[in-house]
């Protein structure tokens, strides 16, 4: 499997500039598809790899939204956002861009190459931050098409059969020739099925399949984030024509946490401290994903200072190690004081007036100069 680090730049794959137009990208892909098409390079594994690589590049650069993500974040942005292309083999490429290859090559081989597969499914998985950090196994429920038991998937009323489509002769496709080129398209009469149902089954309304609830166990790796897409191969809808089933894609959503704010691999935790702790220094307890920890706050700590605890953040499913925990301290001013606290603070205020620090003295001097200039 090619890793993210080994993947070539998609613009380099297609041989176009980064500001190439949509038509230039399409034209470049057509040339690459012609050059490395399996029909022209039988048994050549390297050509098959280039053919698949070009299809991945085209799928991303031909989509405005995916292209914008790729331009900004590269391959990592597509993986993290769940927008990465997932072509398992050249058959997946034909399934995705079959019409383009039919136009390029035509003939019976193009039709045979375009093996169909079932439709993909989507389900949503919501996790709390701790489950996302540690990884988990969860059950998802969704409806998936299942072969109709009443008509055994034929779509026709029991006792009857579908009839061969007279428009395409049962091929499911029609071919139009123009000079040296031939154009292959889905039959408009039978919609590619090759047969027409005259008397549909009442249970499935002629579809051959009915939706049934399915419960699926999904293993979620540690470190997933919102919009991460997990692919469960072969758990999508079945293919009516006998091809392989589609896939199930689980879209992850991580709920906000009451203590931690997520910043990619890092976590931010805001911790209140008192004025005396900031001024004199203190050892405070802080929360982490692994339980409580102790943080040494040095004397003279300023409001908003951020302490970094390395390796206490989130794991990353694509990289080893964990991010950092960023602890930002905020000096908390009490809203009400008892008599003793008030007396001590008044004495402190008097002491500060007699021992003004150079920074404050400079400010007050500037303030007097400003008022003096207004006179």
C-alpha positions as CSV (number, residue, x, y, z in Angstrom):
1,X,0.0,0.0,0.0
2,X,1.3,3.4,-0.9
3,X,1.7,5.6,2.2
4,X,0.8,9.3,2.3
5,X,4.4,10.2,2.4
6,X,5.1,8.2,-0.8
7,X,2.2,9.7,-2.8
8,X,3.3,12.0,-5.6
9,X,1.8,15.5,-6.1
10,X,-1.4,15.3,-8.0
11,X,-0.5,18.1,-10.3
12,X,2.8,16.4,-11.1
13,X,0.9,13.1,-11.8
14,X,-1.3,14.8,-14.5
15,X,1.5,17.0,-15.7
16,X,-0.4,20.3,-15.2
17,X,0.3,23.5,-13.4
18,X,-1.3,24.4,-10.1
19,X,-3.5,27.0,-11.7
20,X,-4.7,24.7,-14.5
21,X,-8.3,25.1,-15.5
22,X,-10.9,22.3,-15.2
23,X,-10.8,21.6,-19.0
24,X,-7.0,21.4,-18.9
25,X,-7.1,18.9,-16.0
26,X,-9.7,16.8,-17.9
27,X,-7.7,16.8,-21.1
28,X,-4.5,15.8,-19.2
29,X,-6.3,12.9,-17.5
30,X,-7.7,11.6,-20.8
31,X,-4.2,11.5,-22.2
32,X,-2.9,9.7,-19.1
33,X,-5.9,7.2,-19.3
34,X,-5.1,6.5,-22.9
35,X,-1.4,6.0,-22.2
36,X,-1.8,3.6,-19.3
37,X,-5.1,2.0,-20.0
38,X,-5.0,-1.7,-19.1
39,X,-6.3,-2.7,-22.6
40,X,-3.2,-1.0,-24.1
41,X,-0.8,-2.4,-21.5
42,X,-2.0,-6.0,-20.7
43,X,-0.2,-7.6,-17.8
44,X,1.8,-4.4,-17.0
45,X,1.5,-3.8,-13.3
46,X,3.4,-0.5,-13.4
47,X,1.0,0.8,-16.0
48,X,-2.0,-0.3,-13.9
49,X,-0.5,1.6,-11.0
50,X,-0.1,4.7,-13.1
51,X,-3.6,4.3,-14.4
52,X,-5.0,4.2,-10.8
53,X,-2.7,7.1,-9.7
54,X,-4.0,9.3,-12.5
55,X,-7.6,8.5,-11.6
56,X,-7.0,9.5,-8.0
57,X,-5.4,12.8,-9.1
58,X,-8.3,13.5,-11.5
59,X,-11.0,12.7,-8.8
60,X,-9.5,15.3,-6.5
61,X,-8.5,18.0,-8.9
62,X,-11.7,17.8,-10.9
63,X,-13.7,18.5,-7.7
64,X,-13.6,22.2,-6.6
65,X,-14.0,21.4,-2.9
66,X,-11.5,18.6,-2.8
67,X,-9.0,20.6,-4.9
68,X,-9.2,23.5,-2.4
69,X,-8.5,21.2,0.5
70,X,-5.6,19.6,-1.3
71,X,-4.1,23.0,-2.4
72,X,-4.1,24.1,1.3
73,X,-3.3,20.9,3.2
74,X,-2.0,18.4,0.7
75,X,-2.7,14.6,1.0
76,X,-3.0,14.9,4.8
77,X,-6.0,17.2,4.5
78,X,-7.9,14.8,2.3
79,X,-7.3,11.9,4.7
80,X,-8.2,13.9,7.7
81,X,-11.3,15.4,6.1
82,X,-12.5,12.0,4.7
83,X,-12.2,13.3,1.1
84,X,-9.4,11.0,-0.1
85,X,-10.1,8.9,-3.2
86,X,-10.3,5.1,-2.4
87,X,-9.7,3.1,-5.6
88,X,-8.9,-0.4,-4.6
89,X,-8.1,-1.5,-8.2
90,X,-8.6,-0.6,-11.8
91,X,-12.1,-2.0,-11.7
92,X,-13.0,0.7,-9.2
93,X,-11.7,3.3,-11.7
94,X,-13.9,1.9,-14.4
95,X,-16.9,1.9,-12.1
96,X,-16.2,5.6,-11.3
97,X,-15.4,6.9,-14.7
98,X,-16.9,4.2,-16.9
99,X,-18.7,6.5,-19.3
100,X,-15.4,8.3,-20.1
101,X,-13.7,5.1,-21.0
102,X,-16.6,3.9,-23.1
103,X,-16.3,7.1,-25.1
104,X,-12.6,6.7,-25.5
105,X,-12.5,3.0,-26.4
106,X,-16.0,1.8,-27.2
107,X,-16.5,-1.8,-28.3
108,X,-17.2,-4.8,-26.2
109,X,-14.0,-4.8,-24.1
110,X,-14.9,-1.4,-22.6
111,X,-18.3,-2.8,-21.6
112,X,-16.8,-5.8,-20.0
113,X,-14.2,-3.7,-18.1
114,X,-16.9,-1.7,-16.5
115,X,-17.9,-4.2,-13.9
116,X,-20.6,-2.7,-11.7
117,X,-20.6,-2.7,-7.9
118,X,-23.2,-1.9,-5.3
119,X,-23.8,1.6,-4.0
120,X,-22.0,2.9,-0.9
121,X,-23.7,3.6,2.4
122,X,-23.1,6.3,4.9
123,X,-23.7,6.2,8.7
124,X,-22.8,8.7,11.4
125,X,-20.9,7.9,14.6
126,X,-20.9,10.3,17.5
127,X,-18.1,9.9,20.2
128,X,-17.0,11.8,23.3
129,X,-13.5,13.1,23.4
130,X,-12.2,10.3,25.7
131,X,-13.5,7.6,23.4
132,X,-12.0,9.4,20.4
133,X,-8.6,9.5,22.2
134,X,-8.5,5.9,23.3
135,X,-10.3,4.3,20.4
136,X,-13.4,2.2,20.8
137,X,-15.7,-0.4,19.2
138,X,-19.2,0.8,18.6
139,X,-22.3,-0.5,16.9
140,X,-23.9,1.5,14.1
141,X,-27.4,0.9,12.7
142,X,-28.6,1.6,9.2
143,X,-30.9,0.3,6.5
144,X,-29.3,-1.8,3.7
145,X,-30.9,-3.2,0.6
146,X,-31.5,-7.0,0.8
147,X,-32.7,-9.4,-1.9
148,X,-36.5,-9.5,-1.9
149,X,-37.7,-12.9,-0.6
150,X,-41.0,-12.9,-2.4
151,X,-39.6,-12.5,-5.9
152,X,-36.1,-13.8,-5.1
153,X,-34.6,-10.5,-6.4
154,X,-36.1,-10.7,-9.9
155,X,-38.4,-7.7,-9.3
156,X,-41.2,-9.5,-11.1
157,X,-44.4,-10.7,-9.6
158,X,-44.1,-14.4,-8.5
159,X,-45.0,-16.6,-11.4
160,X,-43.7,-14.1,-14.0
161,X,-40.3,-13.2,-15.3
162,X,-38.7,-10.0,-16.6
163,X,-38.6,-9.8,-20.4
164,X,-35.5,-9.0,-22.5
165,X,-35.3,-5.4,-23.4
166,X,-36.1,-5.0,-27.1
167,X,-34.3,-1.6,-27.4
168,X,-30.8,-2.9,-26.5
169,X,-31.4,-6.6,-27.0
170,X,-30.6,-7.4,-23.4
171,X,-27.1,-5.8,-23.4
172,X,-28.1,-2.9,-21.2
173,X,-26.1,-0.5,-23.4
174,X,-26.5,1.1,-26.8
175,X,-23.6,2.0,-29.1
176,X,-23.7,4.9,-31.5
177,X,-21.0,5.1,-34.2
178,X,-19.8,8.3,-35.8
179,X,-16.9,7.9,-38.2
180,X,-14.0,6.2,-36.5
181,X,-15.5,6.7,-33.0
182,X,-18.2,4.8,-31.2
183,X,-20.2,6.1,-28.2
184,X,-21.5,3.7,-25.6
185,X,-24.2,4.7,-23.2
186,X,-26.8,3.2,-20.8
187,X,-29.9,2.0,-22.5
188,X,-32.7,4.5,-21.9
189,X,-35.4,1.9,-22.0
190,X,-34.2,-0.6,-19.4
191,X,-31.8,1.8,-17.6
192,X,-28.9,-0.7,-18.1
193,X,-30.7,-3.8,-16.7
194,X,-31.1,-5.5,-20.0
195,X,-34.6,-6.6,-19.1
196,X,-38.0,-4.9,-18.5
197,X,-40.4,-5.9,-15.8
198,X,-44.0,-5.8,-17.1
199,X,-45.7,-7.0,-13.8
200,X,-43.7,-5.8,-10.8
201,X,-43.5,-7.6,-7.4
202,X,-45.8,-6.0,-4.8
203,X,-43.3,-6.4,-2.0
204,X,-40.4,-4.6,-3.6
205,X,-42.3,-2.6,-6.3
206,X,-40.2,-4.1,-9.0
207,X,-36.8,-3.2,-7.5
208,X,-35.8,-6.8,-6.5
209,X,-34.5,-5.5,-3.1
210,X,-36.0,-4.2,0.1
211,X,-34.4,-2.1,2.8
212,X,-33.8,-3.9,6.1
213,X,-32.2,-2.7,9.3
214,X,-28.6,-3.8,9.9
215,X,-26.4,-3.5,13.0
216,X,-22.7,-3.4,12.3
217,X,-19.7,-3.3,14.8
218,X,-17.1,-0.7,13.8
219,X,-13.6,-0.5,15.3
220,X,-12.6,3.2,15.7
221,X,-8.9,3.8,16.0
222,X,-7.5,6.2,18.6
223,X,-7.2,9.8,17.7
224,X,-10.0,10.3,15.2
225,X,-11.5,13.8,14.8
226,X,-14.7,15.2,13.5
227,X,-15.2,14.6,9.8
228,X,-12.9,11.6,9.8
229,X,-14.3,8.9,7.4
230,X,-13.8,5.2,8.2
231,X,-14.4,2.8,5.4
232,X,-15.8,-0.7,6.1
233,X,-15.3,-2.6,2.9
234,X,-18.1,-4.7,1.5
235,X,-20.8,-3.6,3.9
236,X,-22.7,-1.3,1.5
237,X,-25.6,-2.1,-0.8
238,X,-25.5,-5.3,-3.0
239,X,-25.1,-4.9,-6.7
240,X,-28.3,-6.0,-8.6
241,X,-26.1,-7.2,-11.6
242,X,-24.1,-9.6,-9.4
243,X,-21.0,-7.4,-8.9
244,X,-19.3,-6.8,-5.5
245,X,-21.2,-4.9,-2.8
246,X,-20.4,-1.3,-2.1
247,X,-18.7,0.0,1.1
248,X,-20.0,1.5,4.3
249,X,-18.5,4.9,5.2
250,X,-18.7,5.9,8.9
251,X,-18.5,9.7,9.4
252,X,-17.1,10.6,12.8
253,X,-18.4,13.4,15.0
254,X,-16.6,14.2,18.3
255,X,-18.7,16.0,20.9
256,X,-17.2,19.1,22.6
257,X,-15.7,18.5,26.1
258,X,-16.3,20.5,29.2
259,X,-12.6,20.9,30.1
260,X,-10.6,20.4,26.9
261,X,-10.6,22.2,23.6
262,X,-9.1,20.3,20.7
263,X,-6.6,21.9,18.5
264,X,-5.7,19.1,16.1
265,X,-3.3,16.8,18.0
266,X,-3.1,19.2,20.9
267,X,-5.5,19.9,23.7
268,X,-6.1,23.3,25.5
269,X,-7.3,23.4,29.1
270,X,-8.0,26.7,30.8
271,X,-7.3,26.6,34.6
272,X,-8.2,29.4,37.1
273,X,-5.6,30.3,39.8
274,X,-5.7,32.9,42.5
275,X,-3.7,36.1,42.6
276,X,-1.6,34.7,45.5
277,X,-0.8,31.5,43.6
278,X,0.3,33.5,40.6
279,X,2.4,35.9,42.7
280,X,4.0,33.5,45.1
281,X,4.0,30.3,43.0
282,X,2.1,27.1,43.7
283,X,1.6,23.4,42.8
284,X,-1.8,22.9,41.3
285,X,-3.8,19.8,40.1
286,X,-4.8,19.8,36.5
287,X,-6.9,17.3,34.5
288,X,-5.4,15.2,31.7
289,X,-6.8,12.4,29.5
290,X,-5.0,9.9,31.8
291,X,-6.3,11.4,35.1
292,X,-5.0,14.2,37.3
293,X,-1.5,15.6,37.1
294,X,0.4,18.2,39.1
295,X,1.7,21.5,37.5
296,X,4.3,23.7,39.1
297,X,3.3,27.4,38.7
298,X,6.4,29.6,39.3
299,X,6.2,32.8,41.3
300,X,5.3,35.8,39.1
301,X,3.2,33.9,36.6
302,X,1.3,36.3,34.4
303,X,-2.4,36.0,33.5
304,X,-2.9,34.0,30.3
305,X,0.5,32.2,30.5
306,X,0.5,28.8,28.7
307,X,2.3,25.8,30.1
308,X,3.1,22.9,27.7
309,X,2.8,19.3,28.9
310,X,4.4,17.2,26.1
311,X,2.8,14.0,25.1
312,X,-0.4,14.6,27.1
313,X,-2.6,15.5,24.1
314,X,-4.4,13.4,21.5
315,X,-3.0,10.5,19.5
316,X,-2.9,10.7,15.7
317,X,-4.1,7.7,13.7
318,X,-1.6,8.5,11.0
319,X,1.5,9.3,13.1
320,X,3.1,7.8,16.2
321,X,3.1,9.6,19.5
322,X,0.7,12.1,21.0
323,X,0.2,15.8,20.9
324,X,0.6,18.2,23.8
325,X,-1.6,19.5,26.5
326,X,-1.6,23.3,26.7
327,X,-2.6,24.6,30.1
328,X,-3.5,28.3,30.1
329,X,-3.8,29.9,33.5
330,X,-6.2,32.7,34.3
331,X,-6.0,34.8,37.4
332,X,-9.3,34.7,39.1
333,X,-10.5,37.8,40.9
334,X,-12.8,37.1,43.9
335,X,-16.3,38.7,43.6
336,X,-16.7,39.0,47.4
337,X,-14.2,39.3,50.2
338,X,-14.5,38.7,54.0
339,X,-13.1,41.3,56.4
340,X,-9.7,39.7,56.8
341,X,-9.1,39.3,53.0
342,X,-10.2,42.9,52.4
343,X,-7.8,44.2,55.1
344,X,-4.9,42.3,53.7
345,X,-5.5,43.5,50.2
346,X,-5.8,47.1,51.3
347,X,-2.5,46.8,53.1
348,X,-1.0,45.3,49.9
349,X,-2.4,48.2,47.9
350,X,-0.8,50.7,50.2
351,X,2.5,48.8,49.9
352,X,2.3,48.9,46.1
353,X,1.8,52.7,46.2
354,X,5.1,53.2,48.2
355,X,7.1,50.7,46.1
356,X,6.0,51.4,42.5
357,X,7.7,49.1,40.0
358,X,9.7,50.7,37.1
359,X,7.1,49.6,34.6
360,X,4.2,51.1,36.5
361,X,6.2,54.2,37.3
362,X,6.9,54.7,33.6
363,X,3.2,54.3,32.9
364,X,2.2,56.9,35.5
365,X,4.8,59.3,34.3
366,X,3.4,59.0,30.8
367,X,-0.1,59.5,32.2
368,X,0.9,62.7,34.0
369,X,2.6,64.0,30.8
370,X,-0.6,63.2,28.8
371,X,-2.8,65.1,31.2
372,X,-0.3,68.0,31.3
373,X,-0.4,68.3,27.5
374,X,-4.2,68.7,27.6
375,X,-3.9,71.8,29.8
